[in-house]
């Protein structure tokens, strides 16, 4: 039976009573809730189970000592926290193997809620700016995509969320959607903070080292630096394959066993000892690893993705949304200009290849408000290549975009006067 004050945060303890007897939990906060807590947590402390679930237990149901740590290691930990120089300078502790206390900053990463992954979590502020889309089945985009994480899809995917690819032009909100899903998924699981996002940005320069890790120099010592894919598989969260068709076939084929029914990979870059034999590490994906990819077809520098790799995903078309653009691009003439340019690009009119995303149209509205119509249009045309500028100006003049913008500005001024 332990006292709350004696339980060390970030250490693991065994539950010694109740229906969860024998389970190992990590202390998050050893401060008991006060009597009368509205959620019935009075006198309990906050712990995390091995599966990442946050719970509240009575200190008397926990063992007196951390699991796998001897008294000397605990003394050293307490000394570090309190600044007890006598203990810290004691040679028997400094020279002893038992001084290697297994605490949160030393333990293996295998929990998506681990605070060491906090820098990979999106800010909740993204939820205030995101505009949901309506899907063909009547659900919002977030509701629909979260179904890939439910029990039905997990049962079809060896217990993991189903992987999918978002296919569409740039600046259509794909990356923001992934951030929103990291937040919404964690909320649906009852987790205290968003899932981490491990981003693998597509390029022809990606190597197996980027995916699976390598030994590297750190402050004069050789250390193991895990790769993005390996870290995601180990911890859980979202492995985000951004612009997947910019990755070489050698890279995507290396990811095959992680995405398909095996949900694992053999890491030949990392040697481990098994029964006296040095072997490559075998990594099995965390049950809460969700692999999400995006790609843009027909962009310069992009290649064709391996069919075997593509067949491991569901594919969802993610075009520009009229509903979203009406909110983010308030000017009708600007939306008309964007529509004309996109049609010209689709028809490859006069070699027009630069995509016109929602963000570019929203910036044009801002620039017109700040600098006027002529300056705003000049800045907008400047994002196109020199060989494309004449075609863009031709569309602006041919569709009377300036005149429409002037009329819109006059109507807005009249409304402001009437309102005053």
Order of alpha helices (4+ residues) and beta strands (2+ residues): beta-beta-beta-beta-alpha-alpha-alpha-alpha-alpha-alpha-beta-alpha-beta-alpha-beta-beta-alpha-beta-alpha-beta-beta-beta-alpha-beta-alpha-alpha-alpha-alpha-alpha-alpha
